[in-house]
Amino acid sequence: METKVFQFFLCIFLVSLPLPLPSHARPSKSKAENLTSFNFIKNLEGCHKGETIKGLQQLKKYLEAFGYLNYSPNKAHASDNNFDDSLEAAVKTYQLNYHLKTTGALDAQTVSQMTAPRCGVPDIVNGTNWILDAISAVTRAFNTWASQTQFRFSQSQNFASADLKIGFYHGDHGDRAPFKGQNGVLAHAFPPEDGRFHYNADYSFTVNPVAGSFHLETVVLHEIGHLLGLGHSRVQDAVMFPSIPAATIKAFPLPSHARPSKPKAENPTSFGFIKHFEGCQKGQTVKGLKQLKTYLKTFGYLNYSPDQTHANDDHFDHALEAAVKTYQLNFHLKTTGTLDAQTVSKMTAPRCGVPDIVNRTN
């Protein structure tokens, strides 16, 4: 089965503009040339390594400003118009980043891209291109699933026609499952044949494990499972286990050095309110238990009928006890029905936003 994936950078940069532009605001081809101070680059079209052309010093500043070139202070040709090895390497990196033919020379396509008006934030910071690294991480995750299944994936150059679409979103983003800041939900994905996978952009995701951030590749590895139709696993070391601590890596198979460990710092999550209920049990009325009922309903453990007593209050009734027991059973905890320390610890961990039980089926 061949599945077209996504054009990741388009997803990142276009998701915040979901509304159609009014007709008077749609881009049109200007009769006048775009106003840009990058036009000096047009005079350098055709230049290549070994040449000395007036204006190359300015091009070096351009490439340095956007993260592609970094001469040491005393390096030869740092401040002249010579097209040296360093400049050629910088041009190749630029071409690679923009999916251009990697010639190292200033061909027409490269010059056209360089002269386009653009954002002033560097593409590469401290030697790292986060977008390319993120695409590589997501690609590795899809390759991992391809190696374990009969699915085959390829990257689509057309976002609109892709079968699977991935992006970072804030708040209400049009899928009826809004993110609510750092509320404990890191991401969510929809089963076939929907194809949407959304990161919660209010969290920090990193390509390498960093304290307080979440491993981008591990999260996508989990969410791809949902895209392919899988539900959650009750095995804690499994990729499809619903929660994951910060700075934790999971993979197929799980390497010993990457097994989840208890983080030194508390994971950022708004599920922290549950900590106040530790020790609560059936029969008690404690302020905030209504919020816990909402949590258990969200993840499929509790389903009051509209007219059922205690559906919207802070009373710990039979239905809530049964929901807590089901939760404990699902996560291999002691089935007490009370909010003991282990249960509270599990509930407060950041997790996937997909319910564990759908239509009363785990």
N, C-alpha and C positions, 0 to 999 in steps of 0.2 A: 504494500500500500504506500503510495507516494503522497506525501502531504506537504503543501507549500507552507513555509513558516511565515516570517514577518520581516519587515524592514525596520529594524529596531530603532535606528536614530530618528526616523520619521515619527514613530510612535512616541518617543520621548518628547519631541519638540512640538508636536501638533496636537497632543491630547488636550492641552489647555485652551484650545480654540475650537470647541465642538459646534459652535453656531455658524450657520451660513452667513457669508458676508452680504450686506445689501448691495444691489447692483451698482450703486454709485461708488462703492468702496472696493470693488473687485480690482485686482491688479490688472493693468493693461500695459501694452508695450508703449513706452514713452516715446514721443517724437524727438525729444532731446535726450542726449546721452545722460545716463545716471551721474549725478554729482558725486564724485569720489576722488580722493587724493591718491588712490591706487593706480591711476591712469598711467603713471610713469612706467609701469611694468609693461605696457603695450610696446614701448620702444625696445624692450629686451627680447621680444619674441624671436625664437631661433637660436638664442645664445646657448652655449654648452661649455662643458669643462675645457679649460685651457685658454679660453678667450679672456681678454681684458677690455671691458666695455663700460663707458661712463654710465652710471646709474646702478651698477651691481652692488655698490656699497649700500645704497638705499634699499635694495632688495634684501640684503643681509639683515638690515634693521627690521624689515617687514617680517621676515621669517623668524627672527629672534623674538619679536613682539608676540608672535602667536605660538611660540614654544618649539619651533622646529630646528633652531640653530643656537648653539651656545659656544662661542669661541672663548678660549682662555685669554686673559688680558694681554699676554705677550705673544700670542700665536700669530704666525705670519699670515698676511692677507685678511686679518680681522677687520681692518679699517680701510681696505682699498677696493678697487674695481676688478679684482681678479676672480675668475670663476674656478675656484680650487676644489679639492676633494670634499672638503666639509660642506661647501655650498651644494655640490652635486648630491651628497648624501641627504641634505636637508630637503632639496627639491624632490628626491625620490620618496622621502617620508611623507611629504605633502601630497604627492600624487597617490600614494598608497591610501592615505587617509580619505581622499575624495574619490576613490575608485577610478582613478585615471590610469592610463598606460604608464608604467613605471620606467620612464626613459632617462630621468635625471636631467633632461634638457628642457628648456622653456618652450615647449610646443604650443600650438594654438589653444588646445583645450585647457592646458595648465594656466596659461596667461588669462584666458577668459574667466576661469574660476577665481584666480587671484585678484582680478580687478573688480569683482562683484562686491557691492556694499555688504558688510557683514557685522556680526556682533564683535565687540572688543575684547571678550574673554578669550584667553589663549586656548587653543585646541589641546595642547599638551602642557601639563603642569608638573614640575619636578620630574620631567622625563616620562610622565605617565599620561597616556591618552585614555581617559576613563571610558569614553564611549566605545572605542575599539576593544578595550579590555572587557567591557560589559558584554559586547556582542560575542566576543570569544568565549566568555563564561557561559552564556546562554547556548551558544553553538555546541560547546562541550556537553552540556546537559542533554540536548536533543540527540547528540551522537551516542551518549550513554544509553538512552532509552532505545535507540535504533539497534544497539548491540544486544539488548536484552529482549527484543520483541521482533515482530515481523513488519513493524512500521518503518517507513523510510521518509526522511524529511529533506527538504531543500529550501534555501532562502529565497523568498520572492522579492523581486525588484518592484513589485506593485503592491503597495500596502492594502489598497481597496479590495483586491482580488485574493489576498492571502487567506488561507483556511484558518490559520492560528495567528492571533494578533496580541502582542505584548506591549505593555506600557506602564508608566508611572502616573498615578492619579491622586488628586486631593479631593476630599469631601464627596459631595454628590457628583457623580460623573456619568449619570445616565443609564446605569444598569440595574437600578432599584436595590442596590446594595451599597449605599454610600459609606465611605470611610469617615470616621469621626475622630480625626487627629490620631494621637498615639493611644488608641483605645484597646490595644492588645492584639488587634487583627493586622497581621503583616501583609497579607495578600489574599486574593481569592481567584478562582478560575471556574469556568462553567463547563459542564460535561458536553459530549458530542450532542448535536452538531453545532454548538454555539461558537466555540473556538476563542473566547476572550479570556485573557489572563492579565490581572491588574495588580501591580505592586502598590502598597500604601506609601505614597511619596513623603508622608510625614515622618517615616522612619529612615534611619541611616542604613544603607546597604553598601557593602564593600566587596571588592573582588577577592581580597585576602582577609582572613579572620582578624578583626580588630575589636578590642573590648568596647562594649556598648553599641556595636553595629552588628548587622546580620549578614551572613554569607550569601551573596547574591546567587551563586550557582546552586547552593543547597536548596534555597527557597524555590528557584525555578525547577529544580529536579522534582520537588514535591508537587508543584502545581501542574507540571506536564502530566503527571499521573492522573489528575482530575480532568485535564483536557482529553485524555485518552479513555476516560470513563471509570477510573478507579475511585474507590472511596478511601476512608481512613483505615489505618492499621492500628491494632491495639498493642503491637510490639514496639517497645520504646526505641530500639535501635533501627527500626525500619524507616526508610525514606518517607513512607506515607503516614508515619505517626504525626498527629496534628500539631503538636507544639515543638518548639526548638529554642534552646537558650541562645543568647547572643554569642557571637564569635565561635560558633560550632559548625563543623563540617560533617556532612553525611554523604555517602557515595555507595555505588554498587561495585563490589561488595564493600561493606564498611571496614576501612582500614583501622587497625588497633589504635593508631595515634590520633585518629579523628573521631573517636567515640565521644558522645556528649559528656561534658564534665560540668560540675556545678560552677557557675561563674562567680568570680570574686565580688563583682559588683552586682547589685540588683538589676534585673532586666527592666528596661523602661516599659511600663504597661499600665493602663488605667483599670485593669482587673484587680488592682491593689485593694479596692474597697472590700473584697472578699475576706481579706485578712482579719477584719474586724469581727467576722462571724465565727472565728475558730472556737470550737466547743459548743456551738449552737446545735440544738436537737429538737425533735418533734415536740410540740406542745408549747414552745416558747414563742413570744412575740417580741421581735427585735427590729429596731428601726433599720431599714435598708434591705430587709429580706425580699422585698418586692423587686429590688434591682437584681438580686440573685436569681429570682424566678425568671426574669427577662433573659439573663445570661443562659440559663439552662434551656429556656424555650428556643433561643437563637441557635443553639447547637444541637437541638433535636431531642432533648431529654424530657421535656415537660410540655404538656399540651392541655391546658385547662379548657373546658367548654365555656362559652361566653358567660353563662349564668352561674357558673360554679362558685361556691363560697370560697373566699380567701384567694381568688384569682388575682386580685389587685390590692392585696394588703401585705402587711409584714408578719403574718402568722406562719409558723412552721407547721404545716398540716400534713396529712397522710400523703397527698400528692407530691409535695416537695420532698418528703422523706423517700418516697419511691423513686423520684428523679435522681436524688443524690446516690441512692443505692445502684441505680443503673449506671450512673457516671463512674462510680467506684468499680463496678464490675468491668466496665469497658476498659478502664486503665489499670486493671489488675491490682487494685487497692483492696484493703480490708473492707468488706461490705457491712459497714456499721449503720449507714443511713444518717450519721451525724457528721458535722463538719470538723473532722479531726485534722491534725496538723498536716498529714500527708495529702489529704484531699484538698485542703486549702492551698498547699504548695503547688499542686498540679493545676488547680483552677487559675491561679494567678500568673502562670507562665504564658508568654507571648505565643501565639498560635495562628494557624491557618483559619480563614474566615468561613470555610466550607463546613456545614454541619456534619457531626459524626453520625447522626441518625437521620435519615430522610424517609418520610412517609412510614415511620416506625420500623424502618429496616436499617440495620447496621451493616 
